[in-house]
């Protein structure tokens, strides 16, 4: 899952980024509104973590930009500025949650997980697709009720495919989802093919149906039949 952190406090930003990366997310971090608007124009994020008081303006401008671009990225405001007016304005502009500084990183993680469940999986902790079961919190995947061994990237890929079932996902989109903006620096996207190939092989070994369809020259699609 891919996150965008918009936070100008360097020590806090680094600790949040490290914690979320260690928790299995791909967390990109910017410190200004201008950089954030550039990012959201280029990429899709599962969640945006938004500070309101930034050096080049107000974080509400980010919410307006998301709204103007018809983006569906989930947003959690993380701010020391908490008044009734700021909370109401944030929610009216499309924020999904509001977390007041200071906060425990473990609480931020729980809020992110809850937001992603609401956005992508109807609020469920467990995702089921026919014979496949995924526990989002424990990162356990079962096929025909038997646990299979997947890497964090493979679980993330599986959730991304199921969450976008019947939609064609380009190799670029999958690469960005798995690696964030680092994907732009890679010479090629062979790692996407490798992850898809390994996931397909492990699911097949576990006697799962083949739901990952290759659309040659375009990308991949998760679908029945």
C-alpha positions in Angstrom: 0.0 0.0 0.0 1.3 3.4 -1.0 1.1 6.5 1.3 2.0 10.2 0.9 3.2 12.0 4.1 3.0 15.8 3.9 4.9 17.1 7.0 7.5 19.9 7.4 8.7 18.8 10.9 11.8 16.9 9.8 12.3 14.8 12.9 8.6 13.8 13.1 8.4 13.2 9.3 11.4 10.9 9.3 10.1 8.9 12.3 6.7 8.5 10.7 8.2 7.5 7.3 10.5 4.9 8.9 7.8 3.5 11.1 5.3 3.1 8.2 7.9 1.6 5.9 8.9 -0.9 8.6 5.1 -1.7 8.9 5.0 -2.8 5.2 3.9 0.4 3.5 5.6 2.4 0.8 5.6 5.9 2.4 6.8 8.9 0.3 7.4 12.1 2.2 7.3 15.8 1.1 7.6 18.9 3.2 5.7 21.5 1.1 2.4 22.1 -0.6 4.0 22.6 -4.0 5.8 19.2 -3.9 2.6 17.5 -2.5 0.5 18.9 -5.4 3.0 17.7 -7.9 3.0 14.2 -6.3 -0.8 13.8 -6.2 -1.0 15.0 -9.8 1.4 12.2 -10.9 0.5 9.3 -8.6 -2.4 7.5 -6.8 -2.2 6.9 -3.1 -4.1 4.6 -0.7 -3.8 7.4 2.0 -2.5 10.9 2.3 -1.2 12.0 5.7 -1.6 15.8 5.8 -0.2 18.4 8.1 -2.2 21.7 7.9 0.6 24.2 8.8 3.1 24.1 6.0 5.9 26.6 5.0 4.3 27.6 1.7 0.6 27.7 2.7 -2.3 25.8 4.3 -2.8 22.1 4.1 -6.4 22.7 3.1 -5.1 23.7 -0.3 -4.1 20.0 -0.7 -7.6 18.9 0.0 -8.9 21.4 -2.6 -6.4 20.1 -5.2 -7.5 16.5 -4.6 -11.2 17.5 -4.9 -10.5 19.5 -8.1 -8.7 16.6 -9.7 -11.5 14.2 -8.6 -9.0 12.1 -6.7 -10.2 9.4 -4.3 -7.1 9.1 -2.1 -8.0 8.8 1.5 -6.9 11.7 3.7 -5.9 11.7 7.4 -5.2 15.2 8.7 -2.3 15.1 11.3 -2.0 18.5 12.9 -1.3 20.3 16.2 -4.0 22.8 15.1 -7.3 21.4 16.3 -10.3 23.6 16.6 -13.9 22.8 15.8 -13.7 25.1 12.7 -10.6 23.4 11.4 -12.1 19.9 11.9 -15.3 20.9 10.1 -13.5 22.6 7.3 -11.2 19.5 6.8 -14.1 17.1 6.7 -16.1 19.4 4.4 -13.2 19.4 2.0 -13.0 15.7 1.9 -10.7 14.5 4.8 -11.6 11.1 6.2 -10.0 11.4 9.6 -8.3 13.9 11.9 -5.5 13.0 14.3 -4.2 15.6 16.7 -0.5 16.0 17.5 1.2 14.6 19.5 0.1 11.1 18.8 1.5 7.5 19.1 2.7 6.1 15.8 0.8 2.9 16.6 -2.5 4.9 16.7 -1.6 6.5 13.3 -1.0 3.0 11.9 -4.4 1.8 13.1 -6.1 4.8 11.6 -4.4 4.2 8.3 -5.4 0.5 8.3 -9.0 1.4 9.1 -9.1 4.0 6.3 -7.8 1.6 3.7 -10.3 -1.1 4.8 -13.1 1.4 4.5 -12.0 2.7 1.1 -11.0 -0.6 -0.6 -12.6 -3.4 1.3 -15.9 -2.2 2.7 -14.4 -1.9 6.2 -13.5 -5.6 6.5 -10.3 -6.8 8.2 -10.5 -10.0 6.1 -10.7 -10.0 2.3 -12.2 -13.1 0.7 -12.2 -13.9 -3.0 -13.6 -17.4 -3.7 -11.0 -19.8 -2.2 -8.5 -17.0 -1.2 -8.6 -15.4 2.2 -6.4 -12.5 3.3 -6.2 -11.2 6.9 -5.2 -7.5 6.3 -4.0 -6.9 9.8 -1.9 -10.1 10.4 -0.8 -10.4 6.7 -1.9 -14.0 6.6 -3.0 -15.5 3.3 -4.9 -18.8 3.0 -6.0 -20.8 0.0 -8.6 -23.4 0.6 -8.2 -22.6 4.3 -4.4 -23.5 4.2 -1.8 -20.8 4.9 0.6 -20.0 2.1 3.9 -18.2 2.3 3.9 -14.8 0.5 6.3 -11.9 0.9 5.1 -8.5 1.9 5.3 -7.3 -1.7 3.3 -10.3 -2.9 0.6 -9.7 -0.3 0.5 -6.0 -1.3 0.2 -7.0 -4.9 -2.5 -9.5 -4.2 -4.6 -6.9 -2.3 -4.0 -4.3 -5.0 -5.2 -6.7 -7.7 -8.3 -7.8 -5.8 -9.1 -4.3 -4.7 -9.1 -3.3 -8.4 -10.7 -6.5 -9.8 -11.8 -6.4 -13.4 -9.7 -3.2 -13.9 -6.7 -3.2 -16.2 -3.6 -2.2 -14.2 -0.6 -1.1 -16.2 2.9 -2.3 -15.2 3.7 1.4 -14.4 0.7 1.6 -12.0 1.7 -1.6 -10.3 5.4 -0.6 -10.1 4.4 2.8 -8.5 2.1 1.0 -6.1 4.8 -1.4 -4.9 7.8 1.0 -5.0 6.4 4.5 -4.9 8.3 7.2 -6.8 11.4 5.0 -6.7 9.9 3.3 -9.7 10.7 6.3 -11.8 14.4 5.8 -11.1 14.5 2.2 -12.2 15.8 1.3 -15.7 12.8 -1.1 -16.3 9.8 -2.7 -14.6 11.1 -6.3 -14.7 10.5 -6.5 -10.9 6.7 -6.2 -11.6 6.8 -9.2 -13.9 8.9 -11.1 -11.3 6.4 -10.3 -8.5 3.4 -11.2 -10.7 5.1 -14.4 -11.8 6.0 -15.5 -8.3 2.5 -14.7 -7.0 0.8 -16.7 -9.8 3.1 -19.6 -9.1 2.4 -19.7 -5.4 -1.3 -19.4 -5.9 -1.3 -22.2 -8.5 0.8 -24.5 -6.2 -1.9 -23.9 -3.5 -4.6 -25.1 -6.0 -6.1 -21.7 -6.6 -7.7 -20.7 -9.8 -5.7 -18.4 -12.1 -7.3 -15.0 -11.6 -4.4 -12.9 -12.8 -4.8 -12.3 -16.5 -2.0 -10.9 -18.6 -3.1 -8.3 -21.2 -0.1 -8.3 -23.4 1.6 -5.0 -23.9 -0.8 -3.3 -21.5 -0.7 -4.9 -18.0 -2.6 -7.2 -15.8 -6.2 -7.7 -14.7 -7.7 -9.7 -11.8 -10.9 -11.5 -12.9 -12.9 -14.7 -12.8 -12.7 -17.0 -15.8 
